[in-house]
Amino acid sequence: MPHEIPTTPCVRIFQFVRLPAVVLLAVIAARASAYDAPLTPAALHDAYVLGQRNDQATAAFRSPYLKQLTDRAADPHIAEIEILTPFAQVVDQSRRMTSGYTEQQSAQDYHQRGDTILVRILLMLPAAYPKEQSNPETSSPPSSSADQNSALRPENFWQNFRFALKQHGKVIPTRSIHNTPVHSTPTPDAAGVLDGATVWLEYDGKDVASDDATIEVVTPDSKTISAVFDLKKLR
């Protein structure tokens, strides 16, 4: 006869953390027929523990939520597109705050945030964008391409891009949008320079259905790059 294990919160955390990565992901996949909203106490617990693990299981869980665009020939500006459901947001917050971050704090942060869908877009300024030349004698006459590159250098360069989340051809209204500049690491010989920007788009969870979601980014040269996420398969 199987031995019954107590289900106090401390024991539950201990048991869940010790689950092998494959078993843990199978449990999560079995529950994910549509993205969770609102999150139950059990879902909050699962997300918090998965984030605190911050191991291969955490990385494997996050993989379907992230599209990395490595074909620079296709588009040199957009590096990553990521979508975060309410559950994935709890996982992400927990993995970033592993030191002294409690499950109670995680739940409080979720309830303060509410059920939102976050889209993260990483824009990188490629080496193809020219820097100012120090020798004026070797400078070539300005061109429209050079003017565009110059316009993209300031920290607000991301405003030259257009972003949209669509479902069934309908644009979902954004609740907020903000950005964080990405700078290179300074060295003793060189100061840090602007390398890109992370753009965050926030949507009300009530407006986003558990269905295919297409994230579109229109570049300054009017090229449309898109990434499709099946929210039915995400938690």
C-alpha positions as CSV (number, residue, x, y, z in Angstrom):
1,M,0.0,0.0,0.0
2,P,1.5,3.4,-1.0
3,H,2.7,5.5,1.9
4,E,0.8,8.8,2.1
5,I,3.1,11.8,2.1
6,P,2.1,15.0,4.1
7,T,1.2,17.9,1.9
8,T,2.3,20.9,4.0
9,P,3.7,23.8,1.9
10,C,7.3,23.1,2.9
11,V,7.0,19.4,1.9
12,R,5.3,20.2,-1.3
13,I,8.1,22.6,-2.4
14,F,10.8,20.0,-1.4
15,Q,9.1,17.3,-3.3
16,F,8.6,19.4,-6.4
17,V,12.1,20.7,-6.5
18,R,13.5,17.2,-6.4
19,L,11.4,16.0,-9.4
20,P,13.5,15.2,-12.5
21,A,13.3,17.7,-15.2
22,V,11.6,15.4,-17.6
23,V,8.9,14.5,-15.1
24,L,8.4,18.1,-14.1
25,L,7.9,19.2,-17.7
26,A,5.5,16.4,-18.4
27,V,3.4,17.5,-15.4
28,I,3.3,21.1,-16.8
29,A,2.6,20.0,-20.3
30,A,-0.3,17.8,-19.2
31,R,-2.0,20.8,-17.5
32,A,-1.5,23.2,-20.4
33,S,-4.5,22.9,-22.7
34,A,-4.8,26.7,-22.7
35,Y,-2.8,29.4,-21.0
36,D,-3.7,29.8,-17.3
37,A,-5.7,32.9,-16.3
38,P,-6.4,33.5,-13.5
39,L,-3.7,31.5,-11.8
40,T,-4.8,29.2,-9.0
41,P,-2.7,28.8,-5.8
42,A,-1.4,25.5,-7.2
43,A,-0.4,27.2,-10.5
44,L,1.4,30.0,-8.6
45,H,3.2,27.4,-6.5
46,D,4.3,25.5,-9.7
47,A,5.5,28.6,-11.4
48,Y,7.4,29.9,-8.4
49,V,9.2,26.6,-7.8
50,L,10.0,26.2,-11.5
51,G,11.6,29.7,-11.5
52,Q,13.5,29.0,-8.4
53,R,15.0,25.9,-9.9
54,N,16.6,28.0,-12.7
55,D,18.0,24.9,-14.3
56,Q,17.5,22.8,-17.4
57,A,13.8,22.3,-16.6
58,T,13.3,26.0,-16.4
59,A,15.2,26.6,-19.7
60,A,13.2,23.9,-21.4
61,F,9.9,25.4,-20.2
62,R,10.8,28.8,-21.5
63,S,11.9,27.6,-24.9
64,P,8.5,27.6,-26.6
65,Y,7.8,31.1,-25.5
66,L,10.9,32.5,-27.2
67,K,11.8,32.9,-30.9
68,Q,15.4,33.8,-31.7
69,L,15.9,35.3,-35.1
70,T,19.4,34.3,-36.1
71,D,19.2,34.9,-39.9
72,R,20.8,38.3,-40.2
73,A,20.5,38.2,-43.9
74,A,16.7,38.1,-43.5
75,D,16.7,40.9,-40.9
76,P,19.6,42.5,-39.1
77,H,17.6,44.4,-36.5
78,I,15.4,42.0,-34.6
79,A,17.2,39.4,-32.4
80,E,14.4,37.9,-30.2
81,I,10.7,37.9,-29.8
82,E,9.2,36.5,-26.6
83,I,5.7,36.2,-25.3
84,L,5.0,35.7,-21.6
85,T,1.6,34.4,-20.3
86,P,0.7,35.1,-16.6
87,F,2.2,31.7,-15.6
88,A,5.4,32.4,-17.6
89,Q,5.7,35.8,-16.0
90,V,5.7,34.3,-12.5
91,V,8.3,31.8,-13.6
92,D,10.4,34.6,-15.2
93,Q,10.2,36.8,-12.1
94,S,11.1,33.9,-9.8
95,R,14.1,32.8,-11.8
96,R,15.5,36.4,-11.8
97,M,15.0,36.7,-8.0
98,T,16.3,33.5,-6.5
99,S,18.0,35.1,-3.5
100,G,15.5,35.6,-0.6
101,Y,12.5,35.8,-2.9
102,T,9.6,34.0,-1.2
103,E,6.6,32.2,-2.6
104,Q,4.4,34.7,-0.7
105,Q,6.2,37.6,-2.4
106,S,5.8,35.9,-5.8
107,A,2.0,35.5,-5.3
108,Q,1.7,39.2,-4.1
109,D,3.6,40.3,-7.2
110,Y,1.2,38.3,-9.5
111,H,-1.9,39.7,-7.8
112,Q,-0.5,43.3,-8.1
113,R,0.3,42.7,-11.8
114,G,-3.0,41.0,-12.7
115,D,-3.5,38.8,-15.7
116,T,-1.5,40.3,-18.5
117,I,0.3,39.1,-21.6
118,L,3.7,40.5,-22.1
119,V,5.7,40.7,-25.3
120,R,9.4,41.3,-25.2
121,I,11.2,42.3,-28.4
122,L,15.0,42.6,-28.5
123,L,16.3,45.0,-31.1
124,M,20.0,45.1,-31.8
125,L,22.0,47.7,-33.8
126,P,24.2,45.6,-36.1
127,A,27.8,46.3,-37.0
128,A,26.5,47.3,-40.5
129,Y,25.4,50.7,-39.1
130,P,28.4,52.9,-39.7
131,K,30.0,55.0,-37.0
132,E,31.2,58.6,-37.5
133,Q,34.5,58.6,-39.3
134,S,37.3,60.6,-37.6
135,N,39.1,61.6,-40.8
136,P,36.9,64.0,-42.9
137,E,39.1,63.5,-46.0
138,T,38.0,59.8,-46.2
139,S,34.3,60.6,-45.6
140,S,32.0,59.7,-48.5
141,P,29.1,62.0,-49.5
142,P,26.0,61.4,-47.3
143,S,23.3,59.1,-48.7
144,S,19.7,58.4,-47.7
145,S,21.0,55.1,-46.2
146,A,23.5,56.9,-44.1
147,D,20.9,59.4,-42.9
148,Q,18.6,56.5,-41.8
149,N,21.5,54.9,-40.0
150,S,22.3,58.1,-38.2
151,A,18.6,58.5,-37.2
152,L,18.7,55.0,-35.7
153,R,21.7,55.7,-33.4
154,P,19.9,57.6,-30.5
155,E,18.3,55.6,-27.7
156,N,14.9,56.3,-29.1
157,F,15.8,54.4,-32.3
158,W,13.2,51.7,-31.4
159,Q,10.4,54.2,-32.1
160,N,11.2,53.8,-35.8
161,F,9.8,50.3,-35.6
162,R,6.1,49.4,-35.4
163,F,4.8,46.6,-33.3
164,A,1.5,44.6,-33.2
165,L,-0.1,41.5,-31.6
166,K,-2.7,40.0,-33.9
167,Q,-5.3,37.2,-33.5
168,H,-7.5,36.2,-36.4
169,G,-6.3,39.3,-38.3
170,K,-7.4,41.6,-35.5
171,V,-4.9,43.9,-33.8
172,I,-5.0,43.6,-30.0
173,P,-4.8,47.0,-28.3
174,T,-1.7,47.5,-26.1
175,R,-2.2,48.6,-22.5
176,S,1.3,50.0,-22.2
177,I,4.7,50.0,-24.0
178,H,8.1,50.9,-22.7
179,N,11.8,50.2,-23.5
180,T,15.1,49.6,-21.9
181,P,18.3,50.5,-23.7
182,V,20.9,47.8,-24.2
183,H,24.5,48.9,-23.8
184,S,27.8,47.1,-24.4
185,T,30.0,46.4,-21.4
186,P,32.5,49.2,-20.9
187,T,36.2,48.3,-20.8
188,P,39.2,50.2,-19.4
189,D,39.9,51.3,-23.0
190,A,36.4,52.1,-24.2
191,A,33.1,53.3,-22.8
192,G,30.0,51.3,-23.3
193,V,28.0,52.1,-26.4
194,L,24.3,51.7,-27.4
195,D,23.9,48.2,-28.8
196,G,20.1,48.0,-29.0
197,A,16.9,48.1,-26.9
198,T,14.4,45.8,-25.3
199,V,10.8,46.8,-26.0
200,W,8.0,45.6,-23.7
201,L,4.4,45.5,-24.9
202,E,1.7,44.8,-22.3
203,Y,-1.8,43.5,-23.1
204,D,-4.8,42.8,-20.9
205,G,-5.2,39.1,-20.6
206,K,-9.0,39.4,-21.2
207,D,-8.2,40.6,-24.7
208,V,-5.9,37.7,-25.7
209,A,-7.5,34.4,-26.4
210,S,-5.9,30.9,-26.0
211,D,-5.3,30.7,-29.8
212,D,-2.6,31.5,-32.3
213,A,-1.0,34.9,-31.6
214,T,1.1,36.6,-34.3
215,I,3.6,39.3,-33.2
216,E,4.5,41.6,-36.1
217,V,7.4,44.0,-36.2
218,V,7.7,46.4,-39.1
219,T,11.3,47.7,-39.5
220,P,12.2,51.2,-40.6
221,D,12.7,50.0,-44.2
222,S,9.1,48.6,-44.1
223,K,10.0,45.0,-43.8
224,T,7.6,42.9,-41.7
225,I,9.0,40.3,-39.4
226,S,6.5,38.0,-37.6
227,A,6.6,35.2,-35.0
228,V,3.6,33.0,-34.3
229,F,2.9,31.4,-30.9
230,D,0.2,28.9,-30.2
231,L,-1.2,30.0,-26.8
232,K,-3.2,26.7,-26.6
233,K,0.1,24.9,-26.1
234,L,1.6,27.4,-23.6
235,R,0.7,27.6,-20.0
